[in-house]
Amino acid sequence: MLPHRSVLVIGILTLSSYCYAGKNKANTKWIQEIDGVKSFKKLLRTKTNVMVMFANDENAATKSFDVYGECATEMKGTATLAWVDCSTKEGKKLCKKQKAAPSPVQLQHYKDGEFSSIYDRRYTVKSLKAFLLDPKSDGPWEEEDDAKDVVHIESEKQLNKLIKKNQPMLVMFYAPWCGFCKRFKPVFSEVATEKKGEVIMAGIDAQGNKDSASIREKYNITGFPKTIYFDEGKQKFEYSAGHTKQELIDWLNDPSEPKPKEAEVEWAESENDVHHLTAENFDSFIAENEKVMVFFYAPWCGHCKRLKPDWDLAATQLKEDEAPEMLAALDATKYKEIGDRFKVTGYPTIIYFENGEQKYDASSAFTRSKDGIIAYIKDAKPPPPPEKPWTEVESDVVHYDDATFKAGVKKKKHALIMFYAPWCGHCKKAKPEYQNAAAKFAEDKKVVFGAVDCTTSKDTCEVYDVKGYPTFYYLSYGKNPAKYQSGREEPDFVDFMSEKTGVAKTEL
């Protein structure tokens, strides 16, 4: 239940003053007062989504109740907002127990009876509500520093009013949780500043908005983001270019209808030498061939798409060599009964068969390259026992996940992040080099060498458009991500960070 010792303190310095029992009484009706450890434990035992304000004293708390009380009222039934007076005898005990550091107040969030995080966003009703609905999501877009030139639409009425201005306007309909939206927002914001006065660049939360249902129906929004261009008071067409700044600017200079998308050819129907199996021929093919490796995949799976080219190349090489080993593939979403029989629960799953029998789950037993595939099927061995997760290996690398990434990197002036997958051979080779480099900067509190497992933190990796492993990004206070393109050995990492920090390598 105890929060992490490293805490972020929020000082509420610019709020209007109210009396707790008088002028602001109606606004504090749904704020629960906690008078000690016993009532605190009871609250966490009976409520699942709790925000607690730890205050230096009652006066500090009441100065903050304006926003806090309004949020408590609006979140009634969804979240519970409470407060603690750290100046009382029992309150002081509780504040000490929870490592609270009010200055003059601090907000701590608790989920399912356990400490979740320190609230580190803007102190507004909208931001508090967004956090309580989904603590892992970003704060409201309009509160981001670089989004000042985006028009943030709050209602359908406001949207209609903007459309009636008869000016060129590009509107992004987004959802706060959408990874593609998160990746597009900084570009959209930057272009909004550059095209200010020429094009209205607007954004609307089409999920959390009070008019979201009617907006989604009116504009046929079935996925996010959906970006629509308006001009002369009418809806014209959807934005159809890429998500880089230059692509967006080029499109706005000459808006046009989207080109029809070419249908993606199914793997089984494309030209390749892989044996594509079905429910009808699966058993007979396995029985008739001595060594078979089957790639169970889903058409939408990104990891599968990345492995397919090497699988194709390996199958062609084996065919040209007239080798007896066979590489096969089966769409486990189409032939679900086969996937279920072999307990396929994730993609890709690679199973090795020998003499008609299943031998090994080889999903992590080989290097995911043409040569790695061929080498394994020719000399298949039981996969090695699972490695100890990198998160459990003692090092100076800081491991982030979807819940901790944003708050973690925004505190660091210099952050190098390694996005990886546990099975990735190149990642395994880079890990010790990366750890050694991290150790060199362990004493510098402004620097972090971080890591994110993309198999478990998919949202964060999606935001940074991670398509291969390892992928490295450099950030400063969580902003201006730049892809690291240097080498993957200790001196390369050290040289890079030394240049960023201005610390000579001889000092490390």
C-alpha positions in Angstrom: 0.0 0.0 0.0 3.0 2.3 0.5 3.8 4.5 -2.4 7.3 4.7 -3.9 9.7 6.8 -2.0 10.4 9.0 -5.0 7.3 11.3 -5.2 6.2 14.3 -7.2 4.7 17.0 -5.1 2.0 19.3 -6.6 1.8 22.8 -5.1 -1.6 24.4 -5.6 -0.7 28.1 -5.5 -3.2 30.1 -7.5 -6.7 28.9 -6.3 -9.4 31.1 -4.8 -9.9 30.8 -1.1 -13.1 29.3 0.4 -14.3 28.3 3.8 -14.7 24.5 4.1 -17.9 24.7 6.2 -19.4 27.8 4.7 -19.2 29.4 1.3 -18.0 26.3 -0.5 -20.1 23.7 1.4 -22.2 22.6 -1.6 -19.0 22.0 -3.6 -17.5 19.8 -1.0 -20.5 17.5 -0.4 -18.9 14.5 -2.1 -15.4 14.9 -0.7 -14.8 12.4 2.1 -12.7 13.5 5.1 -10.3 10.8 6.4 -9.5 11.2 10.1 -6.9 8.5 10.5 -5.4 5.2 9.5 -8.4 3.2 10.4 -10.9 5.2 8.2 -8.3 5.3 5.4 -8.0 1.5 5.3 -11.8 1.2 5.4 -12.0 3.5 2.4 -9.5 1.5 0.4 -11.3 -1.7 1.3 -14.7 -0.5 0.1 -13.8 1.7 -2.9 -11.8 0.8 -6.0 -10.9 4.1 -7.5 -9.8 6.7 -4.9 -8.0 10.0 -5.0 -6.7 11.3 -1.7 -5.6 14.9 -1.1 -3.0 15.1 1.7 -2.9 18.7 2.9 -0.6 20.6 5.3 -3.7 21.7 7.2 -7.4 22.4 6.7 -6.7 25.9 5.3 -4.5 24.5 2.6 -7.1 21.9 1.7 -10.0 24.4 1.5 -8.1 26.6 -0.9 -8.0 23.6 -3.3 -11.6 22.4 -2.8 -12.9 24.6 -5.6 -11.6 22.3 -8.4 -11.5 19.2 -6.2 -15.1 19.5 -5.1 -16.4 20.0 -8.6 -14.5 16.9 -9.8 -15.8 14.9 -6.8 -19.4 15.9 -7.8 -19.0 15.0 -11.5 -17.2 11.7 -10.7 -19.7 10.5 -8.2 -20.3 6.8 -8.6 -17.1 6.4 -10.7 -14.4 7.6 -8.3 -14.1 8.6 -4.7 -12.3 11.8 -3.7 -11.1 12.2 -0.1 -8.8 14.4 1.9 -6.5 14.2 5.0 -5.5 16.9 7.3 -1.8 16.2 8.0 -1.6 18.7 10.9 -3.8 16.7 13.2 -2.4 13.9 15.5 -4.0 11.0 13.5 -3.6 12.7 10.2 0.1 13.2 10.8 0.5 9.5 11.4 -1.4 8.6 8.2 0.6 11.2 6.1 3.9 9.8 7.4 2.7 6.2 6.8 1.8 7.0 3.2 5.0 9.0 2.6 2.9 12.0 1.7 4.8 15.3 1.0 2.1 18.0 0.7 3.4 21.4 -0.4 0.7 22.6 0.5 -1.2 19.6 -0.9 -0.4 16.4 -2.7 -2.7 14.1 -4.5 -2.2 10.3 -4.4 -4.3 7.8 -6.4 -5.3 4.3 -5.2 -6.7 1.5 -7.3 -8.2 -1.6 -6.0 -7.0 -0.9 -2.5 -3.3 -0.3 -3.5 -1.3 2.8 -4.1 -1.2 3.6 -7.8 0.6 6.8 -8.4 1.2 10.5 -7.5 -1.1 12.8 -9.5 1.3 14.9 -11.6 -0.9 16.7 -14.1 -2.6 20.1 -14.2 -5.0 20.9 -11.5 -8.1 21.3 -13.5 -11.5 19.4 -13.3 -11.0 18.1 -16.9 -7.5 16.8 -16.2 -8.5 15.2 -12.9 -11.5 13.5 -14.5 -9.5 12.2 -17.4 -6.9 10.7 -15.0 -9.6 9.1 -12.8 -11.2 7.5 -15.8 -7.9 6.2 -17.1 -4.7 6.9 -15.1 -2.6 5.4 -17.9 -3.9 7.8 -20.5 -2.4 11.2 -21.4 -3.9 14.4 -20.0 -6.2 16.5 -22.1 -4.6 17.5 -25.4 -5.4 21.2 -24.8 -3.1 21.2 -21.8 0.0 20.3 -23.8 2.4 23.2 -24.2 2.7 22.8 -28.0 -1.0 22.5 -28.7 -1.9 26.2 -28.2 -2.7 26.8 -31.8 -5.0 23.8 -32.2 -8.7 24.7 -31.7 -9.9 22.3 -29.1 -13.6 21.6 -29.7 -15.8 20.9 -26.7 -19.2 20.4 -28.3 -21.1 19.7 -31.5 -22.5 23.2 -31.3 -18.9 24.6 -31.3 -18.0 22.4 -34.2 -21.0 23.6 -36.3 -20.1 27.2 -35.5 -16.6 26.7 -36.8 -17.8 25.0 -40.0 -20.1 28.0 -40.7 -17.1 30.3 -40.8 -16.6 28.9 -44.4 -12.8 28.7 -43.8 -10.5 25.8 -44.7 -10.5 23.5 -41.6 -9.0 20.2 -40.7 -10.5 18.4 -37.8 -9.0 15.4 -36.0 -11.6 13.2 -34.3 -9.6 11.2 -31.7 -9.8 9.1 -28.6 -7.5 9.7 -25.7 -6.4 6.0 -25.6 -5.6 5.7 -29.3 -1.9 5.1 -30.0 -2.0 6.4 -33.6 -3.7 9.6 -32.3 -1.0 10.1 -29.7 1.6 9.8 -32.4 -0.2 12.2 -34.8 -1.0 14.9 -32.2 2.5 16.5 -32.0 2.7 16.7 -35.8 -0.8 18.1 -36.0 0.0 20.7 -33.3 3.2 21.8 -35.0 1.5 22.2 -38.3 -1.3 24.2 -36.6 1.3 26.7 -35.5 2.9 26.8 -39.0 -0.4 27.2 -40.9 -2.0 29.5 -38.4 -4.2 32.1 -40.2 -4.4 29.9 -43.3 -6.2 26.7 -42.0 -8.1 26.1 -38.8 -6.6 23.0 -37.2 -9.0 21.6 -34.7 -9.3 18.5 -32.5 -12.2 16.9 -30.7 -12.4 14.0 -28.3 -14.9 11.9 -30.1 -15.2 9.4 -27.3 -15.3 11.5 -24.1 -17.1 14.5 -25.4 -20.7 15.0 -24.2 -21.9 15.0 -27.8 -19.6 12.1 -28.9 -22.4 9.7 -29.8 -24.1 12.1 -32.2 -20.8 13.3 -33.6 -19.6 9.7 -34.4 -22.9 8.9 -36.0 -23.0 12.1 -38.1 -19.4 11.7 -39.4 -19.4 7.9 -39.6 -16.5 7.6 -37.1 -15.7 3.9 -36.5 -12.0 4.2 -35.8 -9.4 6.7 -34.6 -8.1 9.0 -35.6 -10.5 10.2 -38.3 -9.4 13.5 -39.8 -11.8 15.4 -42.0 -11.3 18.4 -44.2 -14.0 21.1 -44.3 -14.2 24.2 -46.6 -16.8 26.7 -47.7 -19.0 25.5 -44.8 -19.1 21.9 -46.1 -17.5 18.5 -45.3 -15.2 17.8 -48.2 -13.2 14.6 -47.6 -10.9 12.7 -45.3 -7.2 13.5 -44.9 -5.4 10.9 -46.9 -1.7 11.5 -46.6 0.9 10.3 -44.1 1.5 11.4 -40.5 4.7 13.4 -40.9 4.8 17.2 -40.7 5.9 17.6 -44.4 3.2 15.2 -45.6 0.5 17.0 -43.7 1.7 20.4 -45.0 2.0 19.2 -48.6 -1.6 17.8 -48.4 -3.0 21.1 -46.9 -1.4 23.0 -49.7 -3.4 20.9 -52.2 -6.2 19.0 -50.4 -7.5 16.1 -52.4 -9.8 13.0 -52.0 -8.1 9.9 -50.7 -6.9 7.4 -53.2 -8.7 4.0 -53.1 -6.7 1.6 -51.0 -5.4 -1.5 -52.7 -6.6 -4.7 -51.2 -3.8 -6.6 -49.3 -3.1 -9.9 -51.0 -3.5 -12.8 -48.6 -0.2 -14.6 -47.8 -1.5 -17.9 -49.1 -2.4 -16.3 -52.5 0.9 -14.4 -53.0 3.9 -15.9 -54.8 6.1 -17.8 -52.3 7.4 -21.3 -51.6 5.8 -21.7 -48.1 3.4 -24.6 -47.8 0.1 -23.0 -46.8 -2.0 -25.4 -44.8 -5.7 -25.6 -44.2 -8.0 -27.7 -41.9 -8.3 -30.2 -44.8 -4.6 -30.9 -45.5 -2.9 -30.1 -42.2 -2.7 -33.6 -40.7 -1.8 -35.3 -43.9 1.0 -32.8 -44.6 2.5 -33.2 -41.1 2.3 -37.0 -41.4 3.9 -37.1 -44.9 7.0 -35.0 -44.1 9.8 -35.8 -41.7 10.6 -32.3 -40.5 8.0 -29.5 -40.6 8.0 -26.1 -39.0 4.6 -24.4 -38.9 4.1 -20.7 -38.6 0.7 -20.1 -36.9 -0.2 -16.4 -37.7 -2.9 -13.8 -37.8 -3.2 -11.6 -40.8 -3.3 -8.4 -38.7 -0.3 -9.4 -36.5 2.6 -6.9 -36.9 5.2 -9.4 -35.6 4.0 -11.9 -38.1 4.3 -9.5 -41.0 7.9 -8.7 -40.0 8.7 -12.4 -39.9 7.0 -13.4 -43.2 9.7 -12.1 -45.6 12.4 -14.2 -43.9 10.1 -17.2 -43.7 9.5 -16.8 -47.5 13.2 -16.5 -48.2 14.0 -19.6 -46.1 11.3 -21.6 -47.8 12.7 -20.7 -51.2 16.3 -21.6 -50.1 15.2 -25.0 -48.9 13.3 -25.7 -52.1 16.2 -24.7 -54.3 18.5 -27.0 -52.2 15.9 -29.8 -52.6 16.0 -30.2 -48.8 13.6 -32.5 -47.0 12.7 -29.9 -44.4 9.5 -28.1 -44.9 8.3 -24.6 -43.9 4.6 -24.2 -43.6 2.1 -21.6 -42.4 -1.5 -21.6 -41.2 -3.9 -18.7 -40.6 -5.0 -19.5 -37.1 -7.8 -17.0 -37.3 -9.3 -18.7 -40.3 -8.6 -22.3 -39.2 -9.2 -21.7 -35.5 -9.9 -25.4 -34.7 -6.3 -26.2 -35.7 -4.9 -23.3 -33.6 -6.9 -24.4 -30.6 -5.7 -28.0 -30.9 -2.1 -26.8 -30.5 -3.0 -24.2 -27.9 -2.1 -21.2 -30.0 -2.9 -18.1 -27.9 -0.5 -15.6 -29.4 1.1 -14.7 -32.7 3.3 -15.7 -34.2 3.5 -19.2 -32.7 6.1 -21.5 -34.3 5.8 -25.3 -33.7 8.3 -27.9 -34.9 7.0 -31.3 -36.0 9.1 -34.4 -36.5 7.9 -37.7 -38.0 4.3 -36.6 -37.7 4.5 -35.6 -34.0 4.7 -32.2 -32.3 8.1 -31.9 -30.8 8.8 -28.3 -29.7 7.3 -24.8 -29.5 10.1 -23.1 -31.3 8.7 -19.6 -31.1 11.8 -18.3 -29.2 14.3 -21.0 -30.2 15.8 -19.4 -33.3 17.0 -16.1 -34.6 14.3 -14.5 -36.7 16.2 -14.3 -39.9 16.4 -16.5 -43.0 19.6 -18.2 -41.9 18.3 -18.6 -38.3 15.2 -20.4 -39.5 17.1 -22.7 -41.8 19.7 -23.5 -39.1 17.1 -24.4 -36.6 14.9 -26.7 -38.8 18.0 -28.6 -39.9 19.2 -29.2 -36.3 16.1 -28.7 -34.1 16.7 -28.9 -30.4 14.5 -28.2 -27.4 14.2 -24.5 -26.8 16.4 -23.2 -24.0 14.7 -22.6 -20.6 13.1 -19.2 -20.3 15.6 -16.5 -19.5 15.2 -14.4 -16.4 13.2 -11.3 -17.4 15.4 -8.3 -18.0 13.3 -6.4 -15.5 14.6 -8.8 -12.8 18.3 -8.5 -13.8 20.1 -6.1 -11.5 21.5 -3.1 -13.5 21.3 0.7 -13.8 18.8 0.4 -16.7 15.4 1.7 -15.6 12.5 -0.4 -16.9 9.3 1.4 -17.9 5.8 0.2 -18.8 2.7 1.9 -20.2 1.8 3.1 -16.7 5.2 4.6 -15.8 6.8 5.7 -19.1 5.5 9.2 -19.5 5.9 10.3 -15.9 9.3 8.7 -15.7 11.0 10.2 -18.8 9.5 13.7 -18.3 11.7 14.1 -15.2 14.9 13.4 -17.0 16.8 16.0 -19.1 18.5 13.2 -21.1 16.7 9.8 -21.7 17.8 7.1 -24.0 15.2 4.4 -24.3 15.6 0.9 -25.8 12.4 -0.6 -27.1 12.8 -4.3 -27.3 11.2 -7.8 -27.4 12.4 -10.5 -25.0 12.9 -13.0 -27.9 14.9 -10.6 -30.1 18.4 -11.8 -30.8 19.8 -8.3 -31.6 18.3 -7.0 -28.3 19.9 -9.8 -26.3 23.3 -8.9 -27.8 22.8 -5.2 -27.1 21.6 -5.6 -23.5 24.9 -6.1 -21.7 26.5 -3.2 -23.7 23.5 -1.0 -22.9 23.8 -1.9 -19.2 27.5 -1.2 -19.1 26.8 2.3 -20.6 24.0 2.9 -18.1 26.4 2.1 -15.2 28.8 4.9 -16.4 26.0 7.5 -15.9 24.4 6.0 -12.8 25.4 8.9 -10.6 23.9 11.6 -13.0 20.3 12.1 -11.8 19.5 14.0 -15.1 20.3 11.0 -17.2 18.4 7.7 -17.6 19.0 4.7 -19.8 15.6 3.2 -20.0 14.0 0.1 -21.5 10.5 -0.8 -22.6 9.3 -4.4 -23.4 7.1 -4.0 -26.4 5.4 -7.3 -25.9 3.8 -6.1 -22.7 3.8 -2.3 -23.2 2.2 -2.1 -26.6 0.6 1.3 -26.3 3.9 3.1 -25.6 5.7 1.3 -28.4 2.8 2.1 -30.8 3.1 5.8 -29.9 6.8 5.7 -31.0 6.0 3.7 -34.1 8.3 0.8 -33.1 8.4 -1.6 -36.1 11.6 -3.5 -35.3 13.8 -4.4 -32.4 15.7 -3.0 -30.8 14.6 0.6 -31.6 16.2 3.5 -29.6 14.9 7.0 -29.0 16.4 10.0 -27.2 14.1 12.3 -25.3 14.6 15.5 -23.3 12.1 15.8 -20.5 9.9 13.5 -22.4 9.7 15.7 -25.5 11.2 16.0 -29.0 11.8 12.3 -29.5 14.7 11.6 -31.9 15.6 8.2 -33.2 19.1 7.0 -32.1 20.9 5.8 -35.1 24.4 5.0 -33.8 26.0 1.7 -32.8 24.9 -0.8 -30.2 28.1 -1.3 -28.2 29.0 0.3 -24.9 31.4 3.0 -26.4 28.7 4.0 -28.9 26.1 4.6 -26.2 28.6 6.4 -24.0 29.8 8.6 -26.8 26.2 9.6 -27.6 25.2 10.4 -24.0 28.6 12.2 -23.4 27.9 14.5 -26.3 24.3 15.2 -25.0 25.4 15.9 -21.5 28.7 17.6 -22.2 30.5 15.2 -19.8 33.9 14.1 -21.1 34.4 10.4 -21.4 37.5 10.6 -19.2 35.3 11.8 -16.3 33.1 8.7 -16.4 
